[in-house]
Amino acid sequence: CHPVTGTCSCPPGWTGSHCQRACDVGRWGPDCAHACDCSNSDGGCSAETGQCICEAGYAGSRCQ
């Protein structure tokens, strides 16, 4: 947290006033600011990196 304002800057995969909540499925990055951009993905994407989690039979950066 910032020493003057007390505002927390959350690491990738976490959000909330004290970074206490994991990102919802389909969101990723610091403060869960980004939406996953995946097709054929049964688990959305990594909350930390945004890498798609592909269904069986699909591969690539967007699971196509």
PQR file of N, CA, C, O and H, with PARSE charges and radii, in Angstrom:
ATOM      1  N   CYS A   1       0.841  -1.195   0.000 -0.4000 1.5000
ATOM      2  CA  CYS A   1       0.000   0.000   0.000 -0.0000 2.0000
ATOM      3  C   CYS A   1       0.882   1.253   0.000  0.5500 1.7000
ATOM      4  O   CYS A   1       1.995   1.262   0.526 -0.5500 1.4000
ATOM      5  N   HIS A   2       0.344   2.293  -0.605 -0.4000 1.5000
ATOM      6  CA  HIS A   2       1.067   3.562  -0.695 -0.0000 2.0000
ATOM      7  C   HIS A   2       1.244   4.148   0.715  0.5500 1.7000
ATOM      8  O   HIS A   2       0.280   4.200   1.479 -0.5500 1.4000
ATOM      9  H   HIS A   2      -0.560   2.286  -1.032  0.4000 1.0000
ATOM     10  N   PRO A   3       2.450   4.584   1.067 -0.5600 1.5000
ATOM     11  CA  PRO A   3       2.707   5.060   2.420  0.2800 2.0000
ATOM     12  C   PRO A   3       1.971   6.352   2.810  0.5500 1.7000
ATOM     13  O   PRO A   3       1.755   6.606   3.995 -0.5500 1.4000
ATOM     14  N   VAL A   4       1.590   7.156   1.829 -0.4000 1.5000
ATOM     15  CA  VAL A   4       0.909   8.416   2.130 -0.0000 2.0000
ATOM     16  C   VAL A   4      -0.606   8.269   2.013  0.5500 1.7000
ATOM     17  O   VAL A   4      -1.344   8.663   2.916 -0.5500 1.4000
ATOM     18  H   VAL A   4       1.765   6.950   0.866  0.4000 1.0000
ATOM     19  N   THR A   5      -1.069   7.697   0.892 -0.4000 1.5000
ATOM     20  CA  THR A   5      -2.514   7.609   0.653 -0.0000 2.0000
ATOM     21  C   THR A   5      -3.147   6.366   1.260  0.5500 1.7000
ATOM     22  O   THR A   5      -4.350   6.346   1.519 -0.5500 1.4000
ATOM     23  H   THR A   5      -0.469   7.376   0.158  0.4000 1.0000
ATOM     24  N   GLY A   6      -2.349   5.331   1.490 -0.4000 1.5000
ATOM     25  CA  GLY A   6      -2.888   4.077   2.020 -0.0000 2.0000
ATOM     26  C   GLY A   6      -3.568   3.225   0.971  0.5500 1.7000
ATOM     27  O   GLY A   6      -4.073   2.148   1.286 -0.5500 1.4000
ATOM     28  H   GLY A   6      -1.371   5.347   1.280  0.4000 1.0000
ATOM     29  N   THR A   7      -3.593   3.686  -0.276 -0.4000 1.5000
ATOM     30  CA  THR A   7      -4.221   2.952  -1.364 -0.0000 2.0000
ATOM     31  C   THR A   7      -3.338   1.762  -1.748  0.5500 1.7000
ATOM     32  O   THR A   7      -2.131   1.899  -1.948 -0.5500 1.4000
ATOM     33  H   THR A   7      -3.183   4.561  -0.532  0.4000 1.0000
ATOM     34  N   CYS A   8      -3.971   0.603  -1.843 -0.4000 1.5000
ATOM     35  CA  CYS A   8      -3.221  -0.594  -2.220 -0.0000 2.0000
ATOM     36  C   CYS A   8      -3.156  -0.739  -3.736  0.5500 1.7000
ATOM     37  O   CYS A   8      -4.129  -0.464  -4.438 -0.5500 1.4000
ATOM     38  H   CYS A   8      -4.952   0.492  -1.680  0.4000 1.0000
ATOM     39  N   SER A   9      -2.025  -1.164  -4.223 -0.4000 1.5000
ATOM     40  CA  SER A   9      -1.845  -1.493  -5.628 -0.0000 2.0000
ATOM     41  C   SER A   9      -1.765  -3.011  -5.689  0.5500 1.7000
ATOM     42  O   SER A   9      -0.753  -3.602  -5.313 -0.5500 1.4000
ATOM     43  H   SER A   9      -1.235  -1.387  -3.653  0.4000 1.0000
ATOM     44  N   CYS A  10      -2.818  -3.627  -6.154 -0.4000 1.5000
ATOM     45  CA  CYS A  10      -2.929  -5.084  -6.103 -0.0000 2.0000
ATOM     46  C   CYS A  10      -2.040  -5.777  -7.135  0.5500 1.7000
ATOM     47  O   CYS A  10      -1.875  -5.285  -8.251 -0.5500 1.4000
ATOM     48  H   CYS A  10      -3.640  -3.147  -6.459  0.4000 1.0000
ATOM     49  N   PRO A  11      -1.473  -6.913  -6.759 -0.5600 1.5000
ATOM     50  CA  PRO A  11      -0.710  -7.712  -7.716  0.2800 2.0000
ATOM     51  C   PRO A  11      -1.667  -8.385  -8.705  0.5500 1.7000
ATOM     52  O   PRO A  11      -2.865  -8.477  -8.438 -0.5500 1.4000
ATOM     53  N   PRO A  12      -1.153  -8.851  -9.830 -0.5600 1.5000
ATOM     54  CA  PRO A  12      -2.006  -9.536 -10.798  0.2800 2.0000
ATOM     55  C   PRO A  12      -2.779 -10.682 -10.149  0.5500 1.7000
ATOM     56  O   PRO A  12      -2.224 -11.486  -9.400 -0.5500 1.4000
ATOM     57  N   GLY A  13      -4.069 -10.734 -10.457 -0.4000 1.5000
ATOM     58  CA  GLY A  13      -4.923 -11.809  -9.959 -0.0000 2.0000
ATOM     59  C   GLY A  13      -5.721 -11.458  -8.718  0.5500 1.7000
ATOM     60  O   GLY A  13      -6.496 -12.281  -8.230 -0.5500 1.4000
ATOM     61  H   GLY A  13      -4.520 -10.082 -11.065  0.4000 1.0000
ATOM     62  N   TRP A  14      -5.545 -10.237  -8.191 -0.4000 1.5000
ATOM     63  CA  TRP A  14      -6.205  -9.846  -6.941 -0.0000 2.0000
ATOM     64  C   TRP A  14      -6.828  -8.468  -7.050  0.5500 1.7000
ATOM     65  O   TRP A  14      -6.363  -7.626  -7.818 -0.5500 1.4000
ATOM     66  H   TRP A  14      -4.915  -9.569  -8.587  0.4000 1.0000
ATOM     67  N   THR A  15      -7.889  -8.237  -6.272 -0.4000 1.5000
ATOM     68  CA  THR A  15      -8.582  -6.958  -6.253 -0.0000 2.0000
ATOM     69  C   THR A  15      -9.147  -6.719  -4.860  0.5500 1.7000
ATOM     70  O   THR A  15      -9.057  -7.590  -3.994 -0.5500 1.4000
ATOM     71  H   THR A  15      -8.266  -8.921  -5.648  0.4000 1.0000
ATOM     72  N   GLY A  16      -9.722  -5.557  -4.642 -0.4000 1.5000
ATOM     73  CA  GLY A  16     -10.320  -5.205  -3.363 -0.0000 2.0000
ATOM     74  C   GLY A  16      -9.520  -4.102  -2.679  0.5500 1.7000
ATOM     75  O   GLY A  16      -8.383  -3.824  -3.063 -0.5500 1.4000
ATOM     76  H   GLY A  16      -9.795  -4.849  -5.345  0.4000 1.0000
ATOM     77  N   SER A  17     -10.109  -3.478  -1.673 -0.4000 1.5000
ATOM     78  CA  SER A  17      -9.451  -2.363  -0.998 -0.0000 2.0000
ATOM     79  C   SER A  17      -8.152  -2.781  -0.317  0.5500 1.7000
ATOM     80  O   SER A  17      -7.258  -1.958  -0.122 -0.5500 1.4000
ATOM     81  H   SER A  17     -11.033  -3.703  -1.362  0.4000 1.0000
ATOM     82  N   HIS A  18      -8.046  -4.058   0.044 -0.4000 1.5000
ATOM     83  CA  HIS A  18      -6.823  -4.587   0.648 -0.0000 2.0000
ATOM     84  C   HIS A  18      -6.285  -5.775  -0.152  0.5500 1.7000
ATOM     85  O   HIS A  18      -5.554  -6.613   0.376 -0.5500 1.4000
ATOM     86  H   HIS A  18      -8.772  -4.727  -0.114  0.4000 1.0000
ATOM     87  N   CYS A  19      -6.659  -5.833  -1.433 -0.4000 1.5000
ATOM     88  CA  CYS A  19      -6.213  -6.911  -2.329 -0.0000 2.0000
ATOM     89  C   CYS A  19      -6.567  -8.286  -1.761  0.5500 1.7000
ATOM     90  O   CYS A  19      -5.786  -9.231  -1.869 -0.5500 1.4000
ATOM     91  H   CYS A  19      -7.252  -5.152  -1.861  0.4000 1.0000
ATOM     92  N   GLN A  20      -7.736  -8.386  -1.163 -0.4000 1.5000
ATOM     93  CA  GLN A  20      -8.148  -9.598  -0.473 -0.0000 2.0000
ATOM     94  C   GLN A  20      -8.985 -10.545  -1.330  0.5500 1.7000
ATOM     95  O   GLN A  20      -9.245 -11.671  -0.906 -0.5500 1.4000
ATOM     96  H   GLN A  20      -8.370  -7.618  -1.075  0.4000 1.0000
ATOM     97  N   ARG A  21      -9.412 -10.130  -2.517 -0.4000 1.5000
ATOM     98  CA  ARG A  21     -10.272 -10.974  -3.356 -0.0000 2.0000
ATOM     99  C   ARG A  21      -9.563 -11.387  -4.636  0.5500 1.7000
ATOM    100  O   ARG A  21      -8.938 -10.572  -5.315 -0.5500 1.4000
ATOM    101  H   ARG A  21      -9.200  -9.215  -2.862  0.4000 1.0000
ATOM    102  N   ALA A  22      -9.675 -12.671  -4.948 -0.4000 1.5000
ATOM    103  CA  ALA A  22      -9.153 -13.171  -6.223 -0.0000 2.0000
ATOM    104  C   ALA A  22     -10.059 -12.676  -7.350  0.5500 1.7000
ATOM    105  O   ALA A  22     -11.243 -12.419  -7.131 -0.5500 1.4000
ATOM    106  H   ALA A  22     -10.183 -13.333  -4.397  0.4000 1.0000
ATOM    107  N   CYS A  23      -9.508 -12.545  -8.541 -0.4000 1.5000
ATOM    108  CA  CYS A  23     -10.300 -12.116  -9.702 -0.0000 2.0000
ATOM    109  C   CYS A  23     -11.428 -13.102  -9.976  0.5500 1.7000
ATOM    110  O   CYS A  23     -11.281 -14.305  -9.760 -0.5500 1.4000
ATOM    111  H   CYS A  23      -8.547 -12.754  -8.718  0.4000 1.0000
ATOM    112  N   ASP A  24     -12.545 -12.586 -10.451 -0.4000 1.5000
ATOM    113  CA  ASP A  24     -13.644 -13.428 -10.932 -0.0000 2.0000
ATOM    114  C   ASP A  24     -13.188 -14.136 -12.198  0.5500 1.7000
ATOM    115  O   ASP A  24     -12.294 -13.656 -12.895 -0.5500 1.4000
ATOM    116  H   ASP A  24     -12.665 -11.609 -10.627  0.4000 1.0000
ATOM    117  N   VAL A  25     -13.797 -15.271 -12.496 -0.4000 1.5000
ATOM    118  CA  VAL A  25     -13.509 -15.988 -13.738 -0.0000 2.0000
ATOM    119  C   VAL A  25     -13.781 -15.036 -14.903  0.5500 1.7000
ATOM    120  O   VAL A  25     -14.817 -14.373 -14.950 -0.5500 1.4000
ATOM    121  H   VAL A  25     -14.523 -15.662 -11.929  0.4000 1.0000
ATOM    122  N   GLY A  26     -12.848 -14.981 -15.826 -0.4000 1.5000
ATOM    123  CA  GLY A  26     -12.994 -14.109 -16.988 -0.0000 2.0000
ATOM    124  C   GLY A  26     -12.287 -12.771 -16.852  0.5500 1.7000
ATOM    125  O   GLY A  26     -12.299 -11.972 -17.788 -0.5500 1.4000
ATOM    126  H   GLY A  26     -12.006 -15.520 -15.788  0.4000 1.0000
ATOM    127  N   ARG A  27     -11.669 -12.512 -15.703 -0.4000 1.5000
ATOM    128  CA  ARG A  27     -10.934 -11.269 -15.471 -0.0000 2.0000
ATOM    129  C   ARG A  27      -9.502 -11.609 -15.062  0.5500 1.7000
ATOM    130  O   ARG A  27      -9.247 -12.683 -14.516 -0.5500 1.4000
ATOM    131  H   ARG A  27     -11.659 -13.162 -14.943  0.4000 1.0000
ATOM    132  N   TRP A  28      -8.570 -10.693 -15.327 -0.4000 1.5000
ATOM    133  CA  TRP A  28      -7.177 -10.936 -14.961 -0.0000 2.0000
ATOM    134  C   TRP A  28      -6.410  -9.632 -14.808  0.5500 1.7000
ATOM    135  O   TRP A  28      -6.893  -8.568 -15.193 -0.5500 1.4000
ATOM    136  H   TRP A  28      -8.777  -9.821 -15.771  0.4000 1.0000
ATOM    137  N   GLY A  29      -5.210  -9.722 -14.242 -0.4000 1.5000
ATOM    138  CA  GLY A  29      -4.305  -8.586 -14.112 -0.0000 2.0000
ATOM    139  C   GLY A  29      -4.426  -7.866 -12.788  0.5500 1.7000
ATOM    140  O   GLY A  29      -5.234  -8.245 -11.940 -0.5500 1.4000
ATOM    141  H   GLY A  29      -4.817 -10.586 -13.929  0.4000 1.0000
ATOM    142  N   PRO A  30      -3.612  -6.811 -12.602 -0.5600 1.5000
ATOM    143  CA  PRO A  30      -3.698  -6.012 -11.380  0.2800 2.0000
ATOM    144  C   PRO A  30      -5.105  -5.428 -11.232  0.5500 1.7000
ATOM    145  O   PRO A  30      -5.641  -4.851 -12.179 -0.5500 1.4000
ATOM    146  N   ASP A  31      -5.686  -5.573 -10.077 -0.4000 1.5000
ATOM    147  CA  ASP A  31      -7.057  -5.108  -9.814 -0.0000 2.0000
ATOM    148  C   ASP A  31      -8.078  -5.728 -10.767  0.5500 1.7000
ATOM    149  O   ASP A  31      -9.175  -5.193 -10.928 -0.5500 1.4000
ATOM    150  H   ASP A  31      -5.251  -6.041  -9.308  0.4000 1.0000
ATOM    151  N   CYS A  32      -7.731  -6.849 -11.398 -0.4000 1.5000
ATOM    152  CA  CYS A  32      -8.643  -7.572 -12.302 -0.0000 2.0000
ATOM    153  C   CYS A  32      -9.164  -6.661 -13.408  0.5500 1.7000
ATOM    154  O   CYS A  32     -10.322  -6.769 -13.811 -0.5500 1.4000
ATOM    155  H   CYS A  32      -6.840  -7.284 -11.266  0.4000 1.0000
ATOM    156  N   ALA A  33      -8.319  -5.776 -13.891 -0.4000 1.5000
ATOM    157  CA  ALA A  33      -8.718  -4.733 -14.834 -0.0000 2.0000
ATOM    158  C   ALA A  33      -8.949  -5.227 -16.260  0.5500 1.7000
ATOM    159  O   ALA A  33      -9.567  -4.517 -17.054 -0.5500 1.4000
ATOM    160  H   ALA A  33      -7.379  -5.689 -13.564  0.4000 1.0000
ATOM    161  N   HIS A  34      -8.469  -6.425 -16.608 -0.4000 1.5000
ATOM    162  CA  HIS A  34      -8.561  -6.899 -17.985 -0.0000 2.0000
ATOM    163  C   HIS A  34      -9.548  -8.058 -18.104  0.5500 1.7000
ATOM    164  O   HIS A  34      -9.712  -8.850 -17.176 -0.5500 1.4000
ATOM    165  H   HIS A  34      -7.967  -7.001 -15.963  0.4000 1.0000
ATOM    166  N   ALA A  35     -10.200  -8.143 -19.263 -0.4000 1.5000
ATOM    167  CA  ALA A  35     -11.098  -9.260 -19.562 -0.0000 2.0000
ATOM    168  C   ALA A  35     -10.334 -10.311 -20.359  0.5500 1.7000
ATOM    169  O   ALA A  35      -9.512  -9.976 -21.211 -0.5500 1.4000
ATOM    170  H   ALA A  35     -10.066  -7.500 -20.017  0.4000 1.0000
ATOM    171  N   CYS A  36     -10.608 -11.581 -20.079 -0.4000 1.5000
ATOM    172  CA  CYS A  36      -9.999 -12.669 -20.855 -0.0000 2.0000
ATOM    173  C   CYS A  36     -10.473 -12.566 -22.298  0.5500 1.7000
ATOM    174  O   CYS A  36     -11.609 -12.169 -22.555 -0.5500 1.4000
ATOM    175  H   CYS A  36     -11.276 -11.854 -19.386  0.4000 1.0000
ATOM    176  N   ASP A  37      -9.608 -12.920 -23.234 -0.4000 1.5000
ATOM    177  CA  ASP A  37      -9.943 -12.901 -24.656 -0.0000 2.0000
ATOM    178  C   ASP A  37      -9.694 -14.304 -25.200  0.5500 1.7000
ATOM    179  O   ASP A  37      -8.732 -14.539 -25.931 -0.5500 1.4000
ATOM    180  H   ASP A  37      -8.685 -13.243 -23.025  0.4000 1.0000
ATOM    181  N   CYS A  38     -10.580 -15.232 -24.831 -0.4000 1.5000
ATOM    182  CA  CYS A  38     -10.395 -16.643 -25.165 -0.0000 2.0000
ATOM    183  C   CYS A  38     -11.644 -17.210 -25.843  0.5500 1.7000
ATOM    184  O   CYS A  38     -12.768 -16.817 -25.529 -0.5500 1.4000
ATOM    185  H   CYS A  38     -11.362 -15.041 -24.237  0.4000 1.0000
ATOM    186  N   SER A  39     -11.432 -18.128 -26.764 -0.4000 1.5000
ATOM    187  CA  SER A  39     -12.505 -18.911 -27.364 -0.0000 2.0000
ATOM    188  C   SER A  39     -12.299 -20.344 -26.904  0.5500 1.7000
ATOM    189  O   SER A  39     -11.160 -20.744 -26.663 -0.5500 1.4000
ATOM    190  H   SER A  39     -10.519 -18.447 -27.019  0.4000 1.0000
ATOM    191  N   ASN A  40     -13.354 -21.124 -26.776 -0.4000 1.5000
ATOM    192  CA  ASN A  40     -13.249 -22.534 -26.420 -0.0000 2.0000
ATOM    193  C   ASN A  40     -12.404 -22.734 -25.162  0.5500 1.7000
ATOM    194  O   ASN A  40     -11.491 -23.558 -25.123 -0.5500 1.4000
ATOM    195  H   ASN A  40     -14.279 -20.799 -26.972  0.4000 1.0000
ATOM    196  N   SER A  41     -12.736 -21.963 -24.153 -0.4000 1.5000
ATOM    197  CA  SER A  41     -11.989 -22.007 -22.905 -0.0000 2.0000
ATOM    198  C   SER A  41     -12.927 -22.388 -21.775  0.5500 1.7000
ATOM    199  O   SER A  41     -13.876 -21.664 -21.475 -0.5500 1.4000
ATOM    200  H   SER A  41     -13.478 -21.294 -24.185  0.4000 1.0000
ATOM    201  N   ASP A  42     -12.657 -23.531 -21.148 -0.4000 1.5000
ATOM    202  CA  ASP A  42     -13.539 -23.979 -20.077 -0.0000 2.0000
ATOM    203  C   ASP A  42     -13.207 -23.344 -18.735  0.5500 1.7000
ATOM    204  O   ASP A  42     -14.027 -23.395 -17.817 -0.5500 1.4000
ATOM    205  H   ASP A  42     -11.886 -24.119 -21.392  0.4000 1.0000
ATOM    206  N   GLY A  43     -12.042 -22.756 -18.598 -0.4000 1.5000
ATOM    207  CA  GLY A  43     -11.657 -22.160 -17.331 -0.0000 2.0000
ATOM    208  C   GLY A  43     -11.309 -20.692 -17.437  0.5500 1.7000
ATOM    209  O   GLY A  43     -10.658 -20.143 -16.547 -0.5500 1.4000
ATOM    210  H   GLY A  43     -11.376 -22.715 -19.343  0.4000 1.0000
ATOM    211  N   GLY A  44     -11.741 -20.033 -18.535 -0.4000 1.5000
ATOM    212  CA  GLY A  44     -11.384 -18.633 -18.700 -0.0000 2.0000
ATOM    213  C   GLY A  44      -9.911 -18.489 -18.985  0.5500 1.7000
ATOM    214  O   GLY A  44      -9.385 -19.077 -19.929 -0.5500 1.4000
ATOM    215  H   GLY A  44     -12.270 -20.479 -19.257  0.4000 1.0000
ATOM    216  N   CYS A  45      -9.243 -17.694 -18.152 -0.4000 1.5000
ATOM    217  CA  CYS A  45      -7.811 -17.489 -18.333 -0.0000 2.0000
ATOM    218  C   CYS A  45      -7.150 -17.368 -16.969  0.5500 1.7000
ATOM    219  O   CYS A  45      -7.819 -17.257 -15.942 -0.5500 1.4000
ATOM    220  H   CYS A  45      -9.671 -17.216 -17.384  0.4000 1.0000
ATOM    221  N   SER A  46      -5.838 -17.391 -16.982 -0.4000 1.5000
ATOM    222  CA  SER A  46      -5.078 -17.227 -15.748 -0.0000 2.0000
ATOM    223  C   SER A  46      -5.340 -15.830 -15.196  0.5500 1.7000
ATOM    224  O   SER A  46      -5.202 -14.844 -15.920 -0.5500 1.4000
ATOM    225  H   SER A  46      -5.295 -17.482 -17.817  0.4000 1.0000
ATOM    226  N   ALA A  47      -5.709 -15.737 -13.944 -0.4000 1.5000
ATOM    227  CA  ALA A  47      -5.969 -14.439 -13.317 -0.0000 2.0000
ATOM    228  C   ALA A  47      -4.695 -13.609 -13.192  0.5500 1.7000
ATOM    229  O   ALA A  47      -4.759 -12.390 -13.038 -0.5500 1.4000
ATOM    230  H   ALA A  47      -5.821 -16.538 -13.356  0.4000 1.0000
ATOM    231  N   GLU A  48      -3.549 -14.263 -13.258 -0.4000 1.5000
ATOM    232  CA  GLU A  48      -2.284 -13.540 -13.135 -0.0000 2.0000
ATOM    233  C   GLU A  48      -1.728 -13.085 -14.477  0.5500 1.7000
ATOM    234  O   GLU A  48      -1.220 -11.970 -14.591 -0.5500 1.4000
ATOM    235  H   GLU A  48      -3.497 -15.253 -13.383  0.4000 1.0000
ATOM    236  N   THR A  49      -1.821 -13.951 -15.509 -0.4000 1.5000
ATOM    237  CA  THR A  49      -1.165 -13.658 -16.784 -0.0000 2.0000
ATOM    238  C   THR A  49      -2.114 -13.395 -17.950  0.5500 1.7000
ATOM    239  O   THR A  49      -1.705 -12.801 -18.948 -0.5500 1.4000
ATOM    240  H   THR A  49      -2.234 -14.858 -15.416  0.4000 1.0000
ATOM    241  N   GLY A  50      -3.355 -13.818 -17.848 -0.4000 1.5000
ATOM    242  CA  GLY A  50      -4.303 -13.686 -18.950 -0.0000 2.0000
ATOM    243  C   GLY A  50      -4.207 -14.814 -19.959  0.5500 1.7000
ATOM    244  O   GLY A  50      -4.951 -14.821 -20.941 -0.5500 1.4000
ATOM    245  H   GLY A  50      -3.687 -14.301 -17.037  0.4000 1.0000
ATOM    246  N   GLN A  51      -3.301 -15.779 -19.742 -0.4000 1.5000
ATOM    247  CA  GLN A  51      -3.157 -16.916 -20.661 -0.0000 2.0000
ATOM    248  C   GLN A  51      -4.419 -17.765 -20.610  0.5500 1.7000
ATOM    249  O   GLN A  51      -4.885 -18.139 -19.534 -0.5500 1.4000
ATOM    250  H   GLN A  51      -2.697 -15.773 -18.945  0.4000 1.0000
ATOM    251  N   CYS A  52      -4.968 -18.065 -21.784 -0.4000 1.5000
ATOM    252  CA  CYS A  52      -6.198 -18.847 -21.879 -0.0000 2.0000
ATOM    253  C   CYS A  52      -6.001 -20.278 -21.381  0.5500 1.7000
ATOM    254  O   CYS A  52      -4.943 -20.879 -21.572 -0.5500 1.4000
ATOM    255  H   CYS A  52      -4.590 -17.761 -22.659  0.4000 1.0000
ATOM    256  N   ILE A  53      -7.032 -20.802 -20.745 -0.4000 1.5000
ATOM    257  CA  ILE A  53      -7.063 -22.189 -20.301 -0.0000 2.0000
ATOM    258  C   ILE A  53      -8.000 -22.913 -21.266  0.5500 1.7000
ATOM    259  O   ILE A  53      -9.219 -22.787 -21.161 -0.5500 1.4000
ATOM    260  H   ILE A  53      -7.891 -20.314 -20.590  0.4000 1.0000
ATOM    261  N   CYS A  54      -7.435 -23.666 -22.200 -0.4000 1.5000
ATOM    262  CA  CYS A  54      -8.177 -24.235 -23.324 -0.0000 2.0000
ATOM    263  C   CYS A  54      -8.913 -25.525 -22.966  0.5500 1.7000
ATOM    264  O   CYS A  54      -8.452 -26.318 -22.146 -0.5500 1.4000
ATOM    265  H   CYS A  54      -6.444 -23.769 -22.285  0.4000 1.0000
ATOM    266  N   GLU A  55     -10.085 -25.714 -23.611 -0.4000 1.5000
ATOM    267  CA  GLU A  55     -10.800 -26.984 -23.546 -0.0000 2.0000
ATOM    268  C   GLU A  55      -9.993 -28.028 -24.299  0.5500 1.7000
ATOM    269  O   GLU A  55      -9.152 -27.684 -25.130 -0.5500 1.4000
ATOM    270  H   GLU A  55     -10.460 -25.070 -24.277  0.4000 1.0000
ATOM    271  N   ALA A  56     -10.241 -29.293 -24.016 -0.4000 1.5000
ATOM    272  CA  ALA A  56      -9.565 -30.386 -24.717 -0.0000 2.0000
ATOM    273  C   ALA A  56      -9.788 -30.241 -26.217  0.5500 1.7000
ATOM    274  O   ALA A  56     -10.906 -29.981 -26.662 -0.5500 1.4000
ATOM    275  H   ALA A  56     -10.924 -29.573 -23.341  0.4000 1.0000
ATOM    276  N   GLY A  57      -8.733 -30.410 -26.985 -0.4000 1.5000
ATOM    277  CA  GLY A  57      -8.822 -30.332 -28.427 -0.0000 2.0000
ATOM    278  C   GLY A  57      -8.538 -28.966 -29.009  0.5500 1.7000
ATOM    279  O   GLY A  57      -8.498 -28.809 -30.230 -0.5500 1.4000
ATOM    280  H   GLY A  57      -7.826 -30.621 -26.623  0.4000 1.0000
ATOM    281  N   TYR A  58      -8.340 -27.970 -28.153 -0.4000 1.5000
ATOM    282  CA  TYR A  58      -8.068 -26.606 -28.610 -0.0000 2.0000
ATOM    283  C   TYR A  58      -6.718 -26.153 -28.065  0.5500 1.7000
ATOM    284  O   TYR A  58      -6.298 -26.581 -26.990 -0.5500 1.4000
ATOM    285  H   TYR A  58      -8.374 -28.098 -27.161  0.4000 1.0000
ATOM    286  N   ALA A  59      -6.049 -25.291 -28.808 -0.4000 1.5000
ATOM    287  CA  ALA A  59      -4.732 -24.819 -28.383 -0.0000 2.0000
ATOM    288  C   ALA A  59      -4.494 -23.420 -28.937  0.5500 1.7000
ATOM    289  O   ALA A  59      -5.317 -22.881 -29.677 -0.5500 1.4000
ATOM    290  H   ALA A  59      -6.390 -24.943 -29.681  0.4000 1.0000
ATOM    291  N   GLY A  60      -3.382 -22.857 -28.576 -0.4000 1.5000
ATOM    292  CA  GLY A  60      -3.010 -21.530 -29.060 -0.0000 2.0000
ATOM    293  C   GLY A  60      -3.340 -20.461 -28.044  0.5500 1.7000
ATOM    294  O   GLY A  60      -3.939 -20.724 -27.001 -0.5500 1.4000
ATOM    295  H   GLY A  60      -2.714 -23.295 -27.975  0.4000 1.0000
ATOM    296  N   SER A  61      -2.937 -19.257 -28.372 -0.4000 1.5000
ATOM    297  CA  SER A  61      -3.093 -18.161 -27.424 -0.0000 2.0000
ATOM    298  C   SER A  61      -4.555 -17.835 -27.116  0.5500 1.7000
ATOM    299  O   SER A  61      -4.856 -17.303 -26.047 -0.5500 1.4000
ATOM    300  H   SER A  61      -2.450 -19.043 -29.219  0.4000 1.0000
ATOM    301  N   ARG A  62      -5.471 -18.150 -28.048 -0.4000 1.5000
ATOM    302  CA  ARG A  62      -6.899 -17.878 -27.824 -0.0000 2.0000
ATOM    303  C   ARG A  62      -7.746 -19.143 -27.845  0.5500 1.7000
ATOM    304  O   ARG A  62      -8.973 -19.058 -27.891 -0.5500 1.4000
ATOM    305  H   ARG A  62      -5.226 -18.582 -28.916  0.4000 1.0000
ATOM    306  N   CYS A  63      -7.112 -20.316 -27.814 -0.4000 1.5000
ATOM    307  CA  CYS A  63      -7.833 -21.612 -27.814 -0.0000 2.0000
ATOM    308  C   CYS A  63      -8.678 -21.808 -29.055  0.5500 1.7000
ATOM    309  O   CYS A  63      -9.860 -22.139 -28.956 -0.5500 1.4000
ATOM    310  H   CYS A  63      -6.115 -20.384 -27.777  0.4000 1.0000
ATOM    311  N   GLN A  64      -8.087 -21.608 -30.224 -0.4000 1.5000
ATOM    312  CA  GLN A  64      -8.844 -21.755 -31.473 -0.0000 2.0000
ATOM    313  C   GLN A  64      -8.406 -22.966 -32.232  0.5500 1.7000
ATOM    314  O   GLN A  64      -8.936 -23.246 -33.308 -0.5500 1.4000
ATOM    315  H   GLN A  64      -7.127 -21.339 -30.304  0.4000 1.0000
TER
END
